[in-house]
Amino acid sequence: MTNVFSTLTKQVPDTLDHADWWREQAECAAIDADGQPMYDPESWFPVGEGPAAQQQAADAKRVCYQCPVVDICLRWALDTRQDDGVWGGLTETERRRLHGRRAKTPSAPRPPRNLGDVLAVQSRAVPGGHTEWTGSSPVTINQVCYTPLQLAWRVAHGTAPDGQVTTECGHQGCITADHLLDAAGRAKRHGSVAAYKAHLRQREEPCEECKAGRSARDRARRAKTANGCGTTKAYYQHLMAGEPVDEACQAASDAYEQQLTPAPEPAACGTRGGYQKHRRNDEQACDPCRQANADADWRLRNTGTTKQLAA
């Protein structure tokens, strides 16, 4: 085997310096019965990238795919960074791509983002003892989405809020922990709408303070409307709040009811309705009305209805 390879101008694989066992078993190094190489070593070193070179590389790959040590050959070519030729069934271009993928190590998992650090970076203190959020809203941290108020609540209390978080200081965009309340906190503050609803959930009669707070909320809502009191909507808001209805709202409701119930049209003579109108007015019915009433009575006895049936 050594004598055969020593006569080659270019050995594939090169075994002059490395007589490893896998090289002796390589398919490209096979010899025939006369001791001559079965393959031209130059076939594994195509020149250029034209059609002829591509066909030469394809022929070399077909031999490599039959080789019992093709995996070892490829690993050796990658480790030694062979720049030319087909090794392990891959060209130099294909090996460079494979080598690049091997060089990439999986990135280490990102450490969890600390909620307190995110809050500190994306907020700022403003005059008056308030803190404003300066980042995007909502913000996603460790694959969980938070509003600024929810984030500030979690950092301050270490737990999720009970329901919606609101700012009680009145400063727009404030996320100061001492100025935040969740549903449970609002329910503890008598005089608020949340406390009023908490009474109802517990099947209790709301206290006067909570009733006054709800009424104040409703009055503020009505004040923001275009018309305020004196509308049908304000009338029903008074009723829902348990408040006395003022004259303007009552008049608006009465006018609306009159629009829904138009006055009946007067009955014409010559009809059963005209006959009944004469009787209601203690008048002597005219002949057309008496005849119409008699015809209606006959139809009622014979057909079961006073309406005149179509011919």
C-alpha positions in Angstrom: 0.0 0.0 0.0 2.8 2.4 0.9 4.6 1.6 -2.3 1.5 2.4 -4.4 0.9 5.8 -2.8 4.5 6.7 -3.0 4.2 6.6 -6.8 1.3 9.1 -6.9 1.9 12.7 -7.7 -1.0 13.7 -5.3 -2.4 11.3 -2.9 -6.1 11.3 -1.8 -6.1 11.3 1.2 -2.5 12.3 1.6 -0.8 9.3 3.5 2.8 10.2 3.2 2.9 12.0 6.6 -0.1 10.4 8.3 -0.4 6.6 7.9 -3.5 6.3 10.0 -5.6 3.2 9.8 -8.6 5.0 8.3 -6.6 6.2 5.4 -5.7 2.6 4.4 -9.4 1.8 4.4 -10.5 4.8 2.3 -12.4 4.0 -0.9 -10.4 6.6 -2.8 -7.2 4.7 -2.0 -8.4 1.3 -3.4 -6.2 -0.6 -5.9 -7.1 -3.2 -8.5 -5.8 -6.7 -8.9 -2.7 -5.5 -10.7 -1.9 -3.1 -7.8 -2.9 0.0 -9.7 -5.1 2.8 -8.3 -8.7 2.4 -9.2 -9.4 6.2 -9.1 -7.4 9.2 -10.3 -6.3 11.2 -7.3 -6.8 14.4 -9.3 -10.6 13.6 -9.4 -10.8 14.8 -5.8 -9.4 18.2 -6.6 -11.6 19.9 -9.1 -10.4 23.3 -10.4 -12.8 26.2 -10.6 -16.6 26.2 -10.2 -17.7 25.7 -13.7 -19.9 22.8 -15.0 -16.9 20.5 -15.6 -15.6 21.1 -12.0 -19.1 20.5 -10.6 -19.4 17.2 -12.5 -15.9 16.2 -11.3 -16.9 16.9 -7.7 -20.1 15.0 -8.1 -18.2 11.9 -9.4 -15.8 12.2 -6.4 -18.7 12.4 -4.0 -20.3 9.2 -5.3 -17.1 7.4 -4.4 -17.1 9.0 -1.0 -20.6 7.9 -0.3 -19.5 4.3 -0.6 -16.5 4.8 1.6 -16.6 3.0 5.1 -14.5 5.8 6.7 -16.3 8.8 5.2 -17.3 10.3 8.6 -13.7 10.0 9.9 -12.4 11.6 6.8 -14.8 14.5 7.1 -14.0 15.1 10.7 -10.3 15.1 10.0 -10.7 17.6 7.2 -12.7 19.9 9.4 -10.3 19.7 12.3 -7.3 20.4 10.0 -9.1 23.0 8.0 -8.4 21.5 4.5 -8.9 24.3 2.0 -8.9 22.3 -1.2 -10.4 19.1 -2.6 -13.3 16.9 -1.7 -13.0 15.3 1.7 -15.7 13.3 3.5 -18.1 13.8 0.6 -18.0 17.6 0.9 -16.3 20.3 -1.2 -14.3 23.1 0.3 -17.3 25.4 0.1 -19.6 22.9 1.8 -17.0 22.3 4.5 -16.6 26.0 5.3 -20.4 26.2 5.8 -20.4 23.1 8.0 -17.4 24.4 9.9 -19.1 27.7 10.6 -22.1 25.9 12.0 -19.9 23.8 14.2 -18.1 26.9 15.5 -21.3 28.4 16.7 -21.9 27.4 20.3 -25.4 27.7 21.7 -25.9 31.0 23.4 -26.4 30.9 27.1 -29.9 31.4 28.3 -30.7 35.0 29.2 -30.9 35.5 32.9 -34.4 36.5 34.2 -34.9 40.2 34.2 -35.4 41.6 37.7 -38.7 43.5 38.0 -37.2 46.0 40.4 -34.3 46.8 38.0 -36.7 47.3 35.1 -38.8 49.6 37.2 -35.8 51.6 38.4 -34.4 52.1 34.8 -37.7 53.0 33.1 -39.2 55.4 35.7 -38.3 58.8 37.1 -39.1 60.8 40.1 -41.0 64.1 39.6 -41.7 67.0 41.9 -44.6 66.4 44.4 -43.5 62.9 45.5 -44.7 61.2 42.4 -43.0 58.7 40.1 -43.7 58.5 36.4 -43.2 55.6 34.0 -40.9 56.5 31.0 -40.7 53.1 29.2 -43.1 51.4 26.8 -46.5 50.3 27.9 -47.2 47.5 28.4 -43.8 46.0 29.0 -42.9 42.2 28.7 -40.6 40.8 31.3 -39.7 37.1 31.3 -42.5 36.4 28.8 -45.1 38.1 31.1 -46.8 41.3 30.1 -47.3 44.0 32.7 -48.8 47.5 32.7 -46.7 50.1 34.5 -49.2 50.1 37.4 -49.1 46.3 37.7 -45.3 46.3 37.6 -45.0 48.9 40.3 -47.5 47.0 42.5 -45.6 43.7 42.1 -42.3 45.4 43.0 -43.8 47.0 46.1 -45.9 44.1 47.4 -44.2 41.0 45.9 -47.6 39.6 44.8 -50.1 40.1 42.0 -52.8 42.8 42.6 -56.4 42.0 43.3 -58.1 43.2 40.2 -57.3 46.6 38.5 -54.7 48.8 40.0 -55.5 52.5 40.1 -53.7 55.7 41.1 -55.4 57.5 43.9 -53.2 60.6 44.1 -54.8 62.2 41.0 -51.4 62.7 39.3 -51.5 61.6 35.7 -49.2 58.6 35.1 -48.1 58.2 38.7 -46.8 54.8 39.7 -45.6 55.6 43.2 -46.3 52.5 45.4 -47.9 54.5 48.2 -50.4 56.1 45.7 -51.7 52.8 44.3 -54.7 50.7 45.3 -56.1 47.4 44.0 -59.6 46.2 44.3 -59.1 45.0 47.9 -57.6 48.3 48.9 -60.4 50.3 47.4 -63.0 48.1 49.1 -61.5 49.0 52.5 -61.9 52.7 51.9 -65.4 53.6 52.8 -66.9 56.4 50.7 -65.7 55.0 47.4 -67.6 53.2 44.6 -65.5 50.1 45.2 -66.5 50.0 48.8 -70.1 50.5 47.8 -69.9 47.4 45.5 -68.1 45.5 48.2 -71.1 46.0 50.5 -73.4 44.6 47.8 -71.2 41.6 47.2 -71.3 40.8 50.9 -75.2 41.3 50.8 -74.9 44.2 53.1 -76.7 47.5 53.1 -74.2 50.1 51.9 -73.3 52.6 54.6 -74.2 56.3 54.2 -70.6 57.2 53.5 -70.4 54.7 50.6 -73.8 55.8 49.3 -72.7 59.4 49.3 -69.5 58.4 47.5 -71.4 56.6 44.8 -73.9 59.5 44.4 -70.9 61.9 44.1 -69.5 59.8 41.3 -72.8 59.7 39.5 -73.2 63.5 39.8 -69.7 64.0 38.4 -70.5 61.7 35.5 -73.7 63.7 34.7 -71.8 66.9 34.9 -69.4 65.7 32.2 -72.3 65.0 29.8 -73.3 67.5 27.2 -76.7 68.2 28.7 -76.4 67.3 32.3 -79.7 67.2 34.2 -82.9 67.8 32.3 -82.5 64.7 30.1 -84.0 61.3 30.1 -80.6 59.7 30.7 -80.1 61.9 33.8 -83.6 60.8 35.0 -82.7 57.2 35.0 -79.3 57.9 36.6 -81.2 59.5 39.5 -83.3 56.4 39.8 -80.3 54.0 39.8 -78.5 56.2 42.4 -81.5 56.2 44.7 -81.7 60.0 44.5 -84.8 62.2 44.2 -85.6 63.2 40.7 -85.5 67.0 40.0 -88.2 68.8 38.0 -86.1 69.2 34.9 -85.4 65.5 34.6 -89.0 64.5 35.4 -90.2 66.9 32.7 -87.8 65.4 30.2 -89.0 61.9 31.1 -92.7 62.9 30.8 -92.1 64.4 27.4 -90.3 61.3 26.2 -93.2 59.1 27.4 -95.6 61.3 25.4 -93.6 60.8 22.3 -93.7 57.1 22.7 -97.6 57.1 23.3 -99.2 59.3 20.6 -102.8 60.4 21.1 -105.4 58.1 19.5 -107.1 59.4 16.3 -110.8 60.3 16.7 -113.2 57.6 15.5 -115.1 58.6 12.3 -118.8 58.3 11.9 -120.1 55.2 10.1 -117.9 52.9 12.1 -118.4 50.9 15.3 -115.8 53.2 17.0 -118.0 56.2 16.0 -121.1 54.5 17.5 -119.1 54.0 20.8 -118.0 57.6 20.8 -121.6 58.7 20.6 -122.4 56.5 23.6 -119.5 57.9 25.6 -120.6 61.4 25.0 -124.3 60.5 25.8 -125.3 61.5 22.3 -127.9 60.0 20.0 -126.0 57.8 17.5 -126.4 58.8 13.9 -127.9 56.4 11.4 -124.5 55.4 9.8 -123.0 54.6 13.2 -126.1 52.5 14.2 -125.9 50.6 11.0 -122.1 50.0 11.3 -122.6 48.8 14.9 -125.4 46.4 13.9 -123.3 45.0 11.1 -120.4 44.5 13.5 -122.7 42.6 15.9 -123.9 40.3 13.1 -120.3 39.5 12.0 -119.4 38.8 15.6 -122.3 36.3 16.0 -121.6 34.6 12.7 -117.9 34.8 12.1 -116.5 35.3 15.6 -114.9 38.7 14.7 -116.1 42.2 14.2 -113.8 42.8 11.3 -115.2 42.7 7.8 -113.8 39.7 5.9 -112.4 40.2 2.5 -114.6 39.0 -0.4 
